């Protein structure tokens, strides 16, 4: 886990997390993807998006817009 960063969203597919990260970075928000991949059950993998605390509100708003 990334110290001093906050989890804003979890995706089931990597490509969705990558798209979200790109949208955030296009809006000047630093973002990181943390992958939780189960090698035995890849369909249970999770991809978490983390941002700095000061960007949390804006990041969540942007993510909600791209999900709809």
Order of alpha helices (4+ residues) and beta strands (2+ residues): beta-alpha-beta-beta-alpha
